[in-house]
Amino acid sequence: MKKLIALFAVSAVASTSAMAAVAISGTSSVSYDDNGSAASATSYDADLSIVGTTGGTTVTLGMDVDAGPTMTGATMATTIGPVTVSADMFNEASIGTSSGGNTREGTAAEDTGVSISLDAPIGDATVGVDNSGNVTISGTWSGVTMSHTSKSAGDTTTASAAIAGMDVSVTNKAGSTTWSLGTTVSGVALTLASSQKVSATFGLAGNTMTVTSIPVRASAISVAAATAADRGTRAVTAQAAYATVAISRALTSGATLAATYSTLDDSLTLKASVAF
């Protein structure tokens, strides 16, 4: 009887392993910055991502290992026929992304909650409705990918296409339009954005070199945060135009070594990083 119970337990574990899958990935880096005329500094970063999948359900956990460690994300997504249910169980209180070299920029509203959406294909288009009442129509026609989302905070329309070897992307959000162009000329990848930010990436003696020109940027509007300093829009001080030159090389050890020079503060940063 005991052998039968043990055999059943082993079978149950084997069955669970066969149905579910867990994948662990992460990144790690160490940086040395001479900070120009200021005192030099060394910093490091390590992050982990754990993704568990069983059937049509996926759970994703993010962790910042060097800061505590602390959780950076926790989501669960599943599908029920044409209905997708996504639960965000962690408030990232993020500070947005930087588009011009500033370290903090953009709005960071609290983002926990459950989203329920219905995606229904109609011809070449897909119509989606989520629990906030936002309606999105997306699809690709004649090589042009377009998406339009109608919502109370302001409609958003995006369009992207490859035209004569050039990647073109245009976004209109609540009446404000931004665009970017990307192409490759003689092995050099060039990008130009409506913010007047220009970058060029090319190979150099087995290395990858990226030259970026960043224009003068206006400061962002500051929004007071009652509960935490990193919630809401961060105040961003305007910066003068500057340029960066970054050279990176993949090492046989699996790591990548990069050196970045910035004219903003006449600084040189050396960074060793690895992804797994």
C-alpha positions as CSV (number, residue, x, y, z in Angstrom):
1,M,0.0,0.0,0.0
2,K,2.9,2.4,0.9
3,K,4.6,1.6,-2.4
4,L,1.3,2.4,-4.2
5,I,1.0,5.8,-2.4
6,A,4.6,6.6,-3.1
7,L,4.2,5.7,-6.8
8,F,1.1,7.9,-7.0
9,A,3.0,10.9,-5.4
10,V,5.8,10.5,-7.9
11,S,3.4,10.4,-10.8
12,A,1.6,13.5,-9.5
13,V,4.9,15.4,-9.3
14,A,5.9,14.3,-12.8
15,S,2.5,15.2,-14.2
16,T,2.8,18.7,-12.6
17,S,6.2,19.2,-14.1
18,A,5.0,18.2,-17.5
19,M,2.2,20.7,-17.5
20,A,3.9,23.7,-16.0
21,A,7.2,25.4,-17.0
22,V,9.3,27.9,-15.1
23,A,11.9,30.1,-16.8
24,I,14.5,32.2,-15.0
25,S,16.4,35.0,-16.7
26,G,18.3,38.1,-15.6
27,T,20.9,40.8,-16.1
28,S,23.8,42.0,-14.1
29,S,26.3,44.8,-14.6
30,V,29.1,46.7,-12.9
31,S,30.0,50.3,-13.9
32,Y,32.8,52.7,-13.2
33,D,32.3,56.4,-13.9
34,D,35.1,58.9,-13.6
35,N,32.4,61.7,-13.5
36,G,34.6,64.2,-15.2
37,S,35.9,66.7,-12.7
38,A,33.8,65.2,-9.9
39,A,34.6,62.3,-7.7
40,S,34.6,58.9,-9.5
41,A,32.0,56.3,-8.5
42,T,31.3,52.6,-8.9
43,S,27.8,51.2,-9.2
44,Y,26.2,47.8,-9.9
45,D,22.9,46.3,-10.8
46,A,21.3,42.8,-10.9
47,D,17.8,41.9,-11.9
48,L,15.9,38.6,-12.2
49,S,12.8,37.6,-14.1
50,I,10.8,34.5,-13.2
51,V,8.1,33.4,-15.7
52,G,5.8,30.5,-14.9
53,T,3.5,29.1,-17.6
54,T,0.9,26.4,-17.4
55,G,-1.6,26.0,-20.3
56,G,-2.8,29.4,-21.3
57,T,-1.9,31.1,-18.0
58,T,1.4,33.0,-17.4
59,V,2.7,34.5,-14.1
60,T,5.7,36.9,-14.3
61,L,7.7,38.1,-11.3
62,G,10.4,40.7,-11.4
63,M,13.1,41.3,-8.8
64,D,15.8,43.9,-8.2
65,V,18.4,41.8,-6.5
66,D,20.9,44.5,-5.6
67,A,18.3,46.8,-3.9
68,G,17.2,44.8,-0.9
69,P,16.2,42.6,-2.8
70,T,12.9,44.1,-3.8
71,M,10.1,43.1,-6.1
72,T,9.7,45.1,-9.3
73,G,6.7,43.4,-10.9
74,A,4.1,40.7,-10.4
75,T,1.5,39.9,-13.1
76,M,-0.8,37.1,-14.1
77,A,-2.4,36.7,-17.5
78,T,-4.8,34.1,-18.8
79,T,-7.2,33.6,-21.7
80,I,-10.8,32.3,-21.7
81,G,-11.8,32.0,-25.3
82,P,-11.5,35.4,-26.9
83,V,-11.3,37.1,-23.4
84,T,-7.9,38.0,-21.9
85,V,-7.7,38.6,-18.2
86,S,-4.5,40.3,-16.9
87,A,-3.9,41.1,-13.2
88,D,-1.1,43.6,-12.2
89,M,-0.4,42.8,-8.5
90,F,2.5,45.1,-8.0
91,N,2.6,48.9,-8.1
92,E,5.8,49.8,-9.9
93,A,5.4,53.6,-9.2
94,S,7.7,54.0,-12.1
95,I,9.2,57.3,-13.2
96,G,8.7,57.0,-16.9
97,T,11.4,56.8,-19.5
98,S,14.0,59.3,-20.6
99,S,14.0,60.5,-24.2
100,G,16.7,63.1,-24.0
101,G,19.4,62.0,-21.5
102,N,17.6,63.2,-18.4
103,T,17.4,60.5,-15.7
104,R,13.8,61.0,-14.8
105,E,10.9,62.0,-17.0
106,G,7.2,61.3,-17.6
107,T,4.1,60.4,-15.6
108,A,4.0,57.4,-13.2
109,A,0.5,56.7,-12.0
110,E,-0.1,53.8,-9.7
111,D,-0.8,50.8,-12.0
112,T,-2.2,47.9,-10.0
113,G,-5.5,46.4,-11.1
114,V,-7.2,43.9,-13.3
115,S,-7.7,44.4,-17.0
116,I,-10.3,42.4,-18.9
117,S,-10.2,42.7,-22.7
118,L,-12.1,41.2,-25.6
119,D,-10.3,40.8,-29.0
120,A,-12.4,40.1,-32.0
121,P,-11.0,39.9,-35.6
122,I,-13.0,41.7,-38.2
123,G,-11.6,41.2,-41.7
124,D,-8.0,42.4,-41.6
125,A,-8.5,44.4,-38.4
126,T,-8.7,43.4,-34.7
127,V,-11.1,45.2,-32.4
128,G,-10.3,45.2,-28.7
129,V,-12.4,46.6,-25.8
130,D,-11.0,46.7,-22.2
131,N,-12.6,47.2,-18.9
132,S,-11.9,50.9,-18.9
133,G,-14.0,51.4,-22.0
134,N,-11.1,52.0,-24.3
135,V,-11.6,50.7,-27.9
136,T,-8.6,49.8,-30.0
137,I,-8.6,49.0,-33.7
138,S,-5.4,47.6,-35.2
139,G,-4.1,45.8,-38.2
140,T,-1.7,45.8,-41.2
141,W,-2.7,47.1,-44.6
142,S,-0.4,47.2,-47.6
143,G,2.6,46.9,-45.4
144,V,1.5,49.7,-43.0
145,T,0.8,48.7,-39.4
146,M,-1.8,51.0,-37.8
147,S,-3.4,51.2,-34.4
148,H,-6.1,53.6,-33.0
149,T,-7.2,53.7,-29.4
150,S,-10.2,55.8,-28.4
151,K,-10.2,56.8,-24.8
152,S,-11.4,59.7,-22.6
153,A,-7.9,60.9,-21.8
154,G,-7.2,61.5,-25.5
155,D,-7.1,59.3,-28.6
156,T,-3.8,57.7,-29.6
157,T,-3.0,56.7,-33.2
158,T,0.2,55.0,-34.3
159,A,1.4,54.0,-37.8
160,S,4.6,52.3,-38.8
161,A,6.0,51.1,-42.1
162,A,9.1,50.2,-44.1
163,I,9.3,52.5,-47.1
164,A,12.2,52.3,-49.6
165,G,14.5,50.8,-47.0
166,M,13.5,53.3,-44.3
167,D,11.6,52.5,-41.1
168,V,9.0,55.2,-40.4
169,S,6.9,55.5,-37.2
170,V,4.4,58.2,-36.4
171,T,2.4,58.6,-33.2
172,N,-0.4,61.1,-32.4
173,K,-1.4,61.2,-28.8
174,A,-4.1,63.7,-27.7
175,G,-3.2,66.0,-30.6
176,S,0.5,65.9,-30.1
177,T,2.5,64.1,-32.9
178,T,5.9,62.5,-32.6
179,W,7.8,60.6,-35.2
180,S,11.0,58.6,-35.8
181,L,13.0,57.5,-38.9
182,G,15.5,54.7,-39.2
183,T,17.6,53.5,-42.0
184,T,21.0,51.9,-42.8
185,V,23.5,53.6,-45.1
186,S,26.7,51.8,-46.0
187,G,26.4,49.6,-42.9
188,V,25.7,52.5,-40.6
189,A,22.3,52.4,-38.8
190,L,20.9,56.0,-38.5
191,T,17.9,57.1,-36.4
192,L,16.3,60.5,-36.3
193,A,13.4,61.5,-33.9
194,S,11.1,64.5,-33.8
195,S,12.8,65.5,-30.6
196,Q,15.9,66.2,-32.9
197,K,17.7,63.3,-31.2
198,V,20.1,61.7,-33.8
199,S,22.1,58.5,-33.4
200,A,24.4,56.4,-35.6
201,T,25.5,52.9,-35.0
202,F,28.2,51.0,-36.9
203,G,30.8,48.4,-36.6
204,L,34.4,49.4,-35.8
205,A,37.2,46.8,-35.8
206,G,35.0,44.1,-34.2
207,N,33.3,46.6,-31.9
208,T,29.9,48.4,-32.0
209,M,30.1,52.1,-31.9
210,T,27.1,54.4,-31.3
211,V,27.3,58.2,-31.6
212,T,24.3,60.1,-30.2
213,S,23.4,63.8,-30.4
214,I,20.9,65.0,-27.8
215,P,19.3,68.4,-28.2
216,V,18.4,71.0,-25.5
217,R,15.4,69.8,-23.6
218,A,12.8,71.7,-21.6
219,S,12.1,70.6,-18.0
220,A,9.2,68.4,-17.2
221,I,6.3,69.7,-15.1
222,S,6.5,68.6,-11.5
223,V,3.5,67.0,-9.8
224,A,3.5,66.6,-6.0
225,A,3.5,63.1,-4.7
226,A,1.8,62.6,-1.3
227,T,2.8,59.1,-0.6
228,A,6.2,58.5,-2.2
229,A,8.9,60.6,-3.8
230,D,9.0,58.5,-6.9
231,R,5.3,58.7,-7.8
232,G,3.9,61.2,-10.2
233,T,5.9,63.3,-12.6
234,R,9.4,64.0,-11.6
235,A,10.8,67.5,-12.0
236,V,13.5,67.4,-14.7
237,T,16.0,70.2,-15.0
238,A,16.6,71.5,-18.5
239,Q,19.9,70.4,-20.0
240,A,22.1,71.9,-22.7
241,A,22.7,69.9,-25.9
242,Y,25.4,67.3,-25.6
243,A,26.7,64.2,-27.4
244,T,27.7,60.7,-26.3
245,V,30.0,58.1,-27.9
246,A,29.7,54.5,-26.8
247,I,31.8,51.6,-27.9
248,S,30.9,48.1,-26.9
249,R,32.3,44.6,-27.5
250,A,31.1,41.1,-26.8
251,L,33.7,39.1,-24.8
252,T,34.4,35.4,-25.1
253,S,33.4,35.1,-21.4
254,G,29.8,35.9,-22.4
255,A,29.9,39.4,-20.9
256,T,29.8,42.7,-22.8
257,L,32.2,45.5,-22.1
258,A,31.2,49.1,-23.0
259,A,32.9,52.5,-22.7
260,T,30.8,55.7,-23.0
261,Y,32.0,59.2,-23.2
262,S,29.6,62.1,-22.6
263,T,30.3,65.8,-23.4
264,L,27.6,66.7,-20.8
265,D,30.1,66.5,-17.9
266,D,33.2,65.3,-19.8
267,S,32.9,61.9,-18.2
268,L,33.9,58.4,-19.2
269,T,31.9,55.3,-18.0
270,L,33.1,51.7,-18.2
271,K,30.5,49.0,-17.9
272,A,30.6,45.2,-17.9
273,S,27.3,43.5,-18.3
274,V,25.8,40.1,-18.8
275,A,22.4,38.7,-19.6
276,F,21.3,35.1,-19.0
